[in-house]
Amino acid sequence: MLKNFTKNKKEKNNGYTLVEILFYISIFGILSLVVINSMIVMTKAFRETTINRDIMQAGNIMERMSRDIRRSNIVLSMNVNGTNLELNTLILNQDQVYQPVKFVYSGTDIQLYENNVFIGNLNSPDIAVATLTFDPILNTVAGAVKMSMTVQSKHYGSTRTETFYDTVILRGGY
């Protein structure tokens, strides 16, 4: 009889009860929700950081154009050539030779030419330049160029638009 009693007791301890299984499943579900939620938050933060990086790069494009215009002694021309907007300048390089620098707004890209050789696009494929304007400011003392540029970041199906403004006085004007 004692033998049968211990045998029955061993058979009862072989599995989990329904309450234990439900408890473990609920803990696993809660942990899964926490992990998935944190992954979603990290993904959104990464997207936001990427878009902010693109907008900062667009600011660097404006700074590059401003620096080259500021270094130039003269703006040769600002014109609309077909569907392209062009700004042609002459910059005195370290060899004391005038070097032509041209910025061309074509489609959604800003192209850079130095010595009439295409250097490349200033913006990355993830940045679309929506508008770019160059307005000359001329008087008897100095020359300047007023610029505005509107860019859009095209990441992950959402777009953010930012507009940059700058006024640059030419080297010979100060």
C-alpha positions as CSV (number, residue, x, y, z in Angstrom):
1,M,0.0,0.0,0.0
2,L,2.8,2.4,0.8
3,K,4.3,1.5,-2.5
4,N,1.1,2.4,-4.4
5,F,0.9,5.7,-2.4
6,T,4.4,6.9,-3.4
7,K,3.7,5.8,-7.0
8,N,0.6,7.9,-7.1
9,K,2.4,10.9,-5.6
10,K,5.1,10.7,-8.2
11,E,2.6,10.6,-11.1
12,K,1.0,13.8,-9.7
13,N,4.3,15.8,-9.8
14,N,5.2,14.9,-13.4
15,G,3.5,18.0,-15.1
16,Y,2.5,21.6,-14.6
17,T,-0.8,22.8,-13.5
18,L,-3.0,25.0,-15.7
19,V,-2.5,27.9,-13.3
20,E,1.3,27.6,-13.6
21,I,1.1,27.5,-17.4
22,L,-1.1,30.6,-17.5
23,F,1.2,32.4,-15.1
24,Y,4.3,31.7,-17.3
25,I,2.4,32.7,-20.5
26,S,1.3,36.0,-19.0
27,I,4.9,36.8,-17.8
28,F,6.2,35.9,-21.3
29,G,3.5,38.2,-22.9
30,I,4.4,41.1,-20.6
31,L,8.1,40.8,-21.3
32,S,7.4,40.5,-25.1
33,L,5.3,43.7,-25.0
34,V,8.1,45.6,-23.2
35,V,10.7,44.5,-25.6
36,I,8.6,45.2,-28.7
37,N,7.6,48.6,-27.4
38,S,11.2,49.5,-26.7
39,M,12.2,48.4,-30.3
40,I,9.4,50.6,-31.7
41,V,10.6,53.6,-29.7
42,M,14.2,53.0,-30.8
43,T,13.1,52.8,-34.4
44,K,11.3,56.1,-34.2
45,A,14.2,57.7,-32.6
46,F,16.5,56.4,-35.3
47,R,14.2,57.8,-38.0
48,E,14.1,61.2,-36.3
49,T,17.9,61.3,-35.9
50,T,18.3,60.4,-39.6
51,I,15.9,63.2,-40.7
52,N,17.7,65.7,-38.4
53,R,21.0,64.6,-39.9
54,D,19.7,65.3,-43.4
55,I,18.5,68.7,-42.4
56,M,21.9,69.5,-40.9
57,Q,23.6,68.4,-44.1
58,A,21.3,70.8,-46.0
59,G,22.6,73.6,-43.7
60,N,26.1,72.5,-44.7
61,I,25.2,72.9,-48.3
62,M,24.1,76.5,-47.7
63,E,27.3,77.1,-45.7
64,R,29.4,75.8,-48.6
65,M,27.7,78.1,-51.1
66,S,27.9,81.0,-48.7
67,R,31.6,80.4,-48.2
68,D,32.4,80.2,-51.9
69,I,30.4,83.3,-52.7
70,R,32.0,85.2,-49.8
71,R,35.5,84.2,-51.2
72,S,34.6,85.4,-54.7
73,N,35.6,88.8,-55.9
74,I,32.8,89.0,-58.4
75,V,29.6,87.2,-59.3
76,L,29.7,86.8,-63.0
77,S,26.1,85.8,-63.6
78,M,22.9,84.7,-61.9
79,N,20.6,83.4,-64.5
80,V,17.9,80.8,-65.3
81,N,19.3,78.6,-68.0
82,G,16.3,76.6,-69.2
83,T,15.0,74.9,-66.1
84,N,18.3,75.3,-64.3
85,L,19.3,78.2,-62.0
86,E,23.0,79.1,-62.2
87,L,25.3,81.2,-60.1
88,N,28.8,81.8,-61.6
89,T,31.6,83.3,-59.5
90,L,35.4,83.9,-59.7
91,I,37.4,82.9,-56.7
92,L,41.1,83.7,-56.3
93,N,42.8,80.5,-55.3
94,Q,46.1,80.0,-53.4
95,D,48.1,80.3,-56.6
96,Q,46.6,83.8,-57.2
97,V,44.7,82.5,-60.2
98,Y,41.0,83.2,-60.7
99,Q,39.0,79.9,-60.7
100,P,35.4,79.9,-61.9
101,V,33.0,78.2,-59.5
102,K,29.4,77.5,-60.6
103,F,26.4,76.3,-58.6
104,V,23.6,74.8,-60.7
105,Y,20.1,74.1,-59.3
106,S,18.8,71.3,-61.6
107,G,15.7,69.3,-60.7
108,T,16.1,68.6,-57.0
109,D,19.9,68.7,-56.9
110,I,22.5,71.4,-56.4
111,Q,25.5,70.7,-58.7
112,L,29.0,72.1,-58.1
113,Y,31.4,72.9,-61.0
114,E,34.9,74.1,-60.4
115,N,37.0,75.2,-63.4
116,N,34.0,74.2,-65.5
117,V,34.4,70.5,-64.4
118,F,31.5,68.8,-62.7
119,I,32.5,68.0,-59.1
120,G,29.2,66.4,-58.0
121,N,25.9,67.1,-56.3
122,L,26.1,68.9,-53.0
123,N,23.0,67.2,-51.7
124,S,22.6,63.5,-51.0
125,P,19.9,61.4,-52.7
126,D,17.9,61.6,-49.4
127,I,17.6,65.4,-49.6
128,A,15.5,67.1,-52.3
129,V,16.0,70.8,-52.8
130,A,12.6,72.2,-53.4
131,T,13.6,75.8,-54.1
132,L,16.8,77.8,-54.4
133,T,17.0,81.5,-55.1
134,F,19.9,83.9,-55.6
135,D,19.0,87.6,-55.4
136,P,21.8,90.2,-56.1
137,I,22.1,93.2,-53.9
138,L,24.1,95.9,-55.6
139,N,25.0,99.4,-54.6
140,T,27.8,101.8,-55.2
141,V,30.0,100.5,-52.4
142,A,29.5,96.7,-52.2
143,G,27.9,93.7,-53.7
144,A,26.0,91.0,-52.0
145,V,23.9,87.9,-52.7
146,K,20.8,87.0,-50.8
147,M,20.1,83.3,-50.9
148,S,17.2,81.1,-49.8
149,M,16.9,77.3,-50.0
150,T,14.1,75.0,-49.1
151,V,14.9,71.4,-48.6
152,Q,12.9,68.2,-47.9
153,S,14.2,65.1,-46.2
154,K,12.8,62.0,-48.0
155,H,13.3,59.3,-45.4
156,Y,10.9,56.5,-44.6
157,G,8.0,57.9,-46.5
158,S,7.7,61.0,-44.3
159,T,9.1,64.4,-45.3
160,R,10.3,67.3,-43.3
161,T,10.7,70.7,-44.9
162,E,13.2,73.3,-43.8
163,T,14.1,76.7,-45.3
164,F,17.5,78.3,-44.9
165,Y,18.3,82.0,-45.5
166,D,21.7,83.8,-45.9
167,T,23.0,87.1,-47.2
168,V,26.6,87.1,-48.3
169,I,28.8,90.1,-48.9
170,L,31.4,89.6,-51.7
171,R,35.0,89.8,-50.8
172,G,35.6,93.1,-52.5
173,G,32.7,94.7,-50.7
174,Y,34.1,95.1,-47.2
